[in-house]
Amino acid sequence: MRPCIKNRPEIAYERTEMFTFVKIFHTFHSNSVKMKRFFKNITDWYFSKKAAPYWFILFLDSFLVLLAAYIALFLTRQYAFTNNALLLSNTWGILINVFIYAVFFKIFHTYHGIIRYSSFHDLANITSSTLSASIVAYGVSKLLRYLGVTAVALPNFYGEFIMFVMVTLGMFIMRVIVKFMFEISRTDTRTTNIFIYGVLEGGVSLAKSLFNQDVNKYTLKGFVSPNGDFVGQRLLGVRVYPENLNLISIMEENDIHAIMVSPLQTDHFRERQELITALTDAGIKIMVMNQSEEWDGKSPLSHERMRDIEIEDLLPRDKIEVDMDAIGQNLRKKRILITGAAGSIGSEMVRQIAKYNPAEMVLIDQAETPMHDVRLYMAEHHPKIKCYTIVGSITNKKFMETIFESHKPDYVLHAAAYKHVPMMEDNPAMAVQNNIAGTRVIADLAVKYRTSKFVMISTDKAVNPTNVMGCSKRICEIYCQSLNQAIVDGKVDGITQFVTTRFGNVLGSNGSVIPIFREQIKNGGPITVTDPEMVRYFMLIPEACKLVLEAGTMGKGGEIYVFDMGKPVKIVNLAKRMIKLSGAKNIDIVFTGLRDGEKLYEEVLASAENTLPTDHPKIMIAKVREYDYEAAVENEERLLKQSYTFDDMEIVRIMKEIVPEFKSNNSKYEVLDSKK
């Protein structure tokens, strides 16, 4: 039988010791957990606040001064602690010291900053305040001695020096500890590791913003240098990598999921199409600043202004520079009439022109709901501008005349038109009545009411047209140009200068491929592309509108301005890249074949035309065949009369007579070309 423990004292002792140790360990561990929990509660409470109260920071700093003063007193005058009178005298001196330091804390605003965001600027303020306070305190000490005041004893030179060092270091250390605690408290396992593209001001400013995140959503792991600057070195504590295709493997090795592009490097980055393709293929998210925003390169740049890149940001194009202030001088205090004001181009014209405080804006469109949106925009953003939002058709001559008679516009920007190729291919009568006859109504009224300038928005589809819509816009160009020449020749009484602008597709416009593709991806596909070889020119709506205003300003009348649209883009490649950017899987691309009237390649100039340069590198003047005004009027009247028969074939036949280069493509009207 096993002996009882109490009969074996040595075992009982060992067991007791073990139990005691376990109990102590348990108590210590329990207290440790409680301490950790307490510490976490304190940090969570503090960092959940926007900032600690100013008085609290001032109290902590003043307490540091008090503590440092007593330590300095102990180191320099130990005997003072053995004599109550001396200790009291020195205590009064220490309190005066605390007051002097507090005054300089106020002067240099050392407690106004948010401690967790302390910077070198804050540390410089701390040093300035403590140095100034110690000098003044020493001066007061010398003054009191000179006056023979013995009831108050301030620290001597060595004491003030020790105080200066200890207070400065103490305030530094306190802020470093708070920043460190803040870094720990905001750590999130869901944080995204990122690189920043750009090492100059934009990249550094972005990095500083990341370091000051309230919640650590992104963790900076490196910079990418597009120009080779600082490669291999460390910037703000992280490595700088070169820009090359090896970058992808480096990013994958470092578990990088996103790259932020500095605003100063956006145009440069867009040119790196191979790198962009490699990044999207690797599933690395690209982030840029909104195109509508600008950064001056000096002010702080927040990472919160960055967004996921969209396909519009990646299309290869040069940045377009336009002197909008010079344009604004011409528009200021003028009466501006815009047709098609609720459309993609027209509404952007409204936004850009309204900035320059015109005398009044007369906005016309037959689409009621979009027009109401424009009205709300103007009421909210430009309430002081007289703005008339009018619902009506430009083909209603009587109504349009009442508008011109009432407002007598100085400038007319004519953007109203039916623009969808397949729709106009099926409805040529509407293309004639709205596009052609409507343009003539507005143009004639502009002349009658002595409008200074008339700017017509045309299209690249008017060049060697292959569809009804493109041909209708070419006939509009012919009429405006011939009317301008008739005014110059004195055949028509008027002062109006007619200017035409031609450009291709604008990104994000109603019915453009990008919104369609985006919706198809959202619905799980497939994406429908007409032909694998189809290419188009693209331009941002704001850029196109700026060029329209620039061309309208420089035009003297009779010009057809052509915009440099940059490089053409293959639509199928556009679709593939959109799929990759979306992160969607198993999205198929289906080729549906050319629609009625479509062609694979849009031209900017007809083969028989050439161009002349202008002062703006992105704007050229097209030299086109001129038409006699009387013949143009006769052709328009004959065509309009025929449109009311709604005989598609006969209407298009007359259009082909007026514009001999109109050759139908993939259309029922091709038979008319074979009869020529």
KALINDA-V367857 format. One record per pair of residues at least 6 apart in sequence whose C-alpha atoms are under 8 Angstrom apart, sorted by the first residue. I is the first residue (numbers start at 1). GAP is how many residues later the second one is. Records with the same first field share a line. If there is no record, write none. Layout:
# KALINDA-V367857
I = GAP + GAP
This chain:
# KALINDA-V367857
5 = 6 + 7
6 = 6
43 = 138 + 139 + 142
44 = 141
46 = 6
47 = 135 + 138
51 = 63 + 64
52 = 62
54 = 57 + 58
57 = 54
58 = 44 + 47 + 53
61 = 110
62 = 36 + 39 + 40
64 = 103 + 106 + 107
65 = 32 + 33 + 36 + 98 + 102
66 = 28 + 29 + 32
68 = 94 + 95 + 98 + 99
69 = 25 + 86 + 90 + 94
70 = 24
72 = 83 + 87 + 88 + 90 + 91
73 = 7 + 17 + 82 + 86
74 = 6 + 7
75 = 84
76 = 82 + 83
80 = 6 + 7 + 10
81 = 6
89 = 61 + 62 + 63 + 64
90 = 62 + 63 + 64 + 65
91 = 61 + 62
92 = 59 + 60 + 61 + 62
93 = 59 + 60 + 61 + 62
94 = 59 + 60 + 61
96 = 58
97 = 40 + 57
100 = 33 + 36 + 37
101 = 28 + 29 + 32 + 33
104 = 25 + 26 + 28 + 29
105 = 6 + 21 + 24 + 25
107 = 22
108 = 17 + 18 + 20 + 21
109 = 16
110 = 12 + 15 + 16 + 19
113 = 9
115 = 60 + 63 + 64
116 = 59 + 62 + 63 + 66
117 = 62 + 95
118 = 57 + 61
123 = 49
126 = 42 + 45
127 = 41
130 = 34 + 37 + 38
131 = 33
134 = 26 + 27 + 29 + 30
137 = 17 + 23
138 = 16 + 17 + 18 + 19 + 22
140 = 14
141 = 12 + 13 + 14 + 15
144 = 6 + 8
186 = 28 + 29 + 30
187 = 28 + 29
188 = 27 + 28 + 29
190 = 27
191 = 25 + 26 + 27 + 28
192 = 25 + 26 + 27 + 64 + 65 + 66
193 = 25 + 26 + 27 + 28 + 62 + 63 + 64 + 65
194 = 24 + 25 + 26 + 27 + 28 + 62 + 63 + 64 + 65 + 66
195 = 25 + 26 + 27 + 28 + 29 + 61 + 63 + 64 + 65
196 = 7 + 10 + 11 + 24 + 26 + 27 + 28 + 63 + 64 + 65 + 66
197 = 6 + 26 + 27 + 28 + 29 + 62 + 63 + 64 + 65 + 68
198 = 25 + 26 + 27 + 28 + 63 + 64 + 66 + 67
199 = 24 + 25 + 26 + 30 + 31
201 = 96 + 97
202 = 60 + 61 + 62 + 95 + 99
203 = 20 + 58 + 59
205 = 95 + 96 + 97
206 = 56 + 95 + 96 + 97
207 = 13
209 = 91 + 92 + 93 + 94
210 = 6 + 8 + 9 + 10 + 92 + 93
220 = 18
221 = 17 + 18 + 33 + 35
222 = 16 + 17 + 18 + 19
223 = 12 + 15 + 16 + 17 + 18
224 = 16 + 17 + 18 + 19
225 = 6 + 15 + 16 + 17 + 18
226 = 16 + 17
227 = 16
228 = 14 + 15
230 = 10
231 = 8 + 9 + 10 + 11
232 = 7 + 8 + 9 + 10
233 = 6 + 7
234 = 6
241 = 6
244 = 31
245 = 30 + 33
248 = 30 + 31 + 34
251 = 6
256 = 28
257 = 26 + 27 + 28
258 = 26 + 27 + 28 + 29
259 = 25 + 26 + 27 + 28
260 = 26 + 27 + 28 + 46
261 = 8 + 25 + 26 + 27 + 28
262 = 26 + 27
263 = 25 + 26 + 32
264 = 33
266 = 22
267 = 51 + 52
270 = 6 + 43 + 44 + 45 + 46 + 47
271 = 45
273 = 41 + 43
277 = 300
279 = 6 + 7
280 = 6 + 297 + 300 + 301
281 = 299
283 = 297 + 298 + 300
285 = 23 + 24 + 296
286 = 22 + 23
287 = 19 + 20 + 21 + 22
288 = 18 + 19 + 20 + 21
289 = 16 + 17 + 18
290 = 15 + 16 + 17
291 = 22
295 = 6
309 = 272
310 = 268 + 271
311 = 263 + 266 + 267 + 270
312 = 195 + 228
315 = 223 + 254
316 = 250 + 251
317 = 248 + 249 + 250
318 = 248
320 = 223 + 298
322 = 224 + 225 + 228
323 = 227
324 = 222 + 226
327 = 222 + 223 + 226
328 = 25 + 28
329 = 27
330 = 223
331 = 22 + 25 + 26 + 27
332 = 24 + 25 + 26 + 27
333 = 24 + 25 + 26 + 27
334 = 24 + 25 + 26 + 75 + 76 + 77
335 = 23 + 24 + 25 + 26 + 27 + 72 + 73 + 74 + 75 + 76
336 = 22 + 23 + 24 + 25 + 26 + 73 + 74 + 75 + 76 + 77
337 = 24 + 25 + 26 + 27 + 72 + 73 + 74 + 75 + 76
338 = 8 + 12 + 23 + 24 + 25 + 26 + 74 + 75 + 76 + 77
339 = 7 + 24 + 25 + 26 + 55 + 73 + 74 + 75 + 76 + 77
340 = 6 + 7 + 23 + 24 + 25 + 26 + 74 + 75 + 76 + 77
341 = 6 + 8 + 9 + 22 + 23 + 24 + 30 + 33 + 74 + 75
342 = 22 + 23 + 25 + 28 + 29 + 32
343 = 27 + 73 + 167
344 = 165 + 166 + 197
345 = 70 + 164 + 196 + 200
346 = 69 + 70
347 = 27
348 = 193 + 194 + 197
349 = 196
354 = 28 + 31
357 = 28
358 = 27
359 = 26 + 27
360 = 25 + 26 + 27 + 28
361 = 24 + 25 + 26 + 27
362 = 25 + 26 + 27 + 28 + 45
363 = 24 + 25 + 26 + 27
364 = 25 + 26 + 27 + 28 + 29
365 = 6 + 25 + 26 + 27 + 28 + 29 + 51
366 = 25 + 26 + 27
367 = 24
368 = 23
371 = 18 + 19 + 20
372 = 17
374 = 15
375 = 14
378 = 9
392 = 7
394 = 6 + 22 + 40 + 44 + 45 + 47 + 48
395 = 38 + 39 + 42 + 43 + 46
396 = 42
397 = 44
400 = 41 + 42 + 45
401 = 44
404 = 41 + 42 + 45
405 = 44
408 = 41 + 42 + 43
409 = 37 + 40 + 42
410 = 40 + 41 + 42 + 43
411 = 40 + 41 + 42 + 43 + 44
412 = 34 + 39 + 41 + 42 + 43
413 = 41 + 42 + 43 + 44
414 = 25 + 28 + 40 + 41 + 42 + 43
415 = 41 + 42
416 = 19
417 = 17 + 18
418 = 6 + 13 + 16 + 17 + 51
419 = 50
420 = 49 + 91
421 = 46 + 47 + 48 + 49 + 175 + 176 + 177
422 = 173 + 174 + 175
424 = 6 + 7 + 44 + 45
425 = 42 + 43 + 44 + 171 + 172 + 242
427 = 221
428 = 40 + 41 + 215 + 220 + 223 + 224
429 = 214 + 215 + 217 + 218 + 219 + 222
430 = 213
431 = 37 + 38 + 41
432 = 40 + 207 + 208 + 211
433 = 207 + 210
435 = 37 + 38 + 41
436 = 36 + 37 + 39 + 40 + 200
437 = 199 + 203
439 = 37
440 = 36 + 39 + 40
443 = 11 + 37
446 = 8 + 50
447 = 46 + 47 + 48 + 49
448 = 46
450 = 44 + 45 + 46
451 = 44 + 45
452 = 43 + 44 + 45
453 = 43 + 44 + 45 + 46 + 99
454 = 42 + 43 + 44 + 45 + 98
455 = 43 + 44 + 45 + 46 + 93 + 97
456 = 21 + 42 + 43 + 44 + 45
457 = 43 + 44 + 45 + 91
458 = 15 + 16 + 19 + 42 + 43 + 44 + 45
459 = 11 + 14 + 42 + 43 + 44 + 45
460 = 10 + 42 + 43 + 44 + 142 + 143 + 144 + 145
461 = 6 + 8 + 9 + 10 + 43 + 141 + 142 + 143
462 = 7 + 8 + 9 + 10 + 11 + 12
463 = 7 + 11 + 140 + 141 + 142 + 143
464 = 139 + 142 + 197 + 198 + 199
465 = 6 + 9 + 196 + 197 + 198 + 199
466 = 131 + 132 + 133 + 196 + 197 + 198 + 199
467 = 129 + 130 + 131 + 195 + 196 + 197 + 198
468 = 129 + 184
471 = 184 + 188 + 191
472 = 183
474 = 185
475 = 183 + 184
477 = 23 + 83
478 = 148 + 149 + 154
479 = 150 + 153 + 154
480 = 18 + 19 + 20 + 78
481 = 17 + 18 + 77 + 78 + 145 + 146
482 = 76 + 144 + 145 + 146 + 147 + 150
483 = 9 + 15 + 146
484 = 12 + 13 + 14 + 73 + 74
485 = 73 + 144
486 = 6 + 143
487 = 6 + 7 + 8 + 9
496 = 61
497 = 58 + 59 + 60 + 61
498 = 58 + 59 + 60 + 61
499 = 52 + 53 + 56 + 57 + 58 + 59 + 60 + 61 + 62
500 = 58 + 59 + 60 + 61
501 = 47 + 50 + 59 + 60 + 61 + 62
502 = 58 + 59 + 60 + 61 + 102
503 = 41 + 59 + 60 + 61 + 62 + 101
504 = 32 + 33 + 34 + 35 + 61 + 98 + 100
505 = 7 + 31 + 32 + 33 + 34
506 = 6 + 32 + 33 + 34 + 35 + 38
507 = 7 + 31 + 32 + 33 + 34
508 = 6 + 7 + 32 + 33
509 = 32
517 = 10 + 11 + 58 + 61
518 = 60
520 = 6 + 7
521 = 6 + 58 + 61 + 63 + 66
524 = 60 + 63
525 = 62 + 63 + 64
526 = 61 + 62 + 63 + 64
527 = 48 + 60 + 61 + 62 + 63
528 = 61 + 62 + 63 + 64
529 = 42 + 43 + 60 + 61 + 62 + 63 + 64
530 = 61 + 62 + 63 + 64 + 65
531 = 41 + 60 + 61 + 62 + 63 + 69
532 = 38 + 39 + 40 + 59
533 = 37 + 38 + 39 + 67
534 = 36 + 37 + 38 + 65 + 66 + 67
535 = 33 + 34 + 35 + 36 + 65 + 66 + 67
536 = 32 + 33 + 34 + 35 + 65 + 66
537 = 28 + 29 + 30 + 31 + 32 + 65
538 = 27 + 28 + 30 + 31
539 = 26
547 = 16 + 72
551 = 10 + 68
559 = 62 + 63
560 = 61 + 62 + 63
561 = 58 + 59 + 60 + 61
562 = 42 + 43 + 57 + 58 + 59 + 60
563 = 55 + 56 + 57
564 = 54 + 55 + 56
565 = 53
575 = 14
579 = 6 + 8
594 = 6 + 72
595 = 71
596 = 69 + 70 + 71 + 72
597 = 67 + 68 + 69 + 70
598 = 67 + 68
599 = 66
605 = 17
608 = 16
609 = 13 + 14 + 15 + 16
610 = 12 + 13 + 14
611 = 9 + 10 + 11 + 12
612 = 8 + 9 + 10 + 11
613 = 6 + 7 + 8
614 = 6 + 7
635 = 23
639 = 12 + 15 + 16
642 = 8 + 9
643 = 8
649 = 20 + 23
652 = 17
653 = 19
655 = 7
656 = 6 + 7
663 = 7 + 10
664 = 6 + 9
